[in-house]
C-alpha cells in the first residue's frame, strides 16, 4: 500500500519567515495530493491541493509543488503569521483512499 | 448543508463497555471513513465505505465494527472498549472521485477516554 513520509515533525519559525514542509510518497498511482491544517482541538481542514497533472499551485501565501518523478511534494508558506501555527498534514490519494503523513507542528513566534 | 456531523463530542467509557459513535453526512457523498488520531501518529484509517452496503478495513480495524445501511450514515461501534482505544475519532466523507482523488470533509471529532 501507499506510504507517506512527512518532514519535519516540528517546525519553529519567526513571524514573517517562510516555512516549508516536505512529503514523499511511494505509490506512483496516487494522483491527488491535499494539504490539511488542523488547529488545536479542531478538525483538519483542506488548505490547498494539487493533482498529478500539475507541477505547482499557489493560493495567496501558500503554495504546493509536486515532483512526480521523485514522488515528493511540498507545502510552502510565505510571510508566516502567528495564526499559521497549527499541525499540517499531507496526504497522497489513489481513488477514494488517502494516506496521511504523520503531521508537522508549525509554531510561528511573534 | 450541515456537512459531516458526528456524535458524541466527548465520552468516557469503562473498560469492557461498548458504544457507538454516530456519523452522518448530508452531501450525498459515496465515500465515508473513520480515523483515529493519536499524538505523533497522524490520522490512521480504521474502516471505510465506498457506498451503501459496502465496508472495508483500514489500517487499524481491530476492536471496531462499522455498517453502511444508508448513504448518509456510517456508525462506528466499539465492541469492548480498551484503554488503547482512548483517542480522538474523526469521521470523514468525500464525493465521487471518477477515479481521481477528491476533497475529504471531516466531522468535528469525538474525544473518547477509556478508563
Interface residues (C-beta under 8 A of the other chain):
Chain A: X6 X9 X30 X31 X32 X33 X34 X36 X42 X43 X44 X45 X46 X49 X51 X89 X91 X93 X94 X95 X96 X97 X98 X100 X101 X102 X103
Chain B: X30 X31 X33 X40 X41 X42 X43 X44 X45 X48 X50 X90 X94 X97 X99 X100 X101 X102 X103 X104 X106 X107 X108 X109
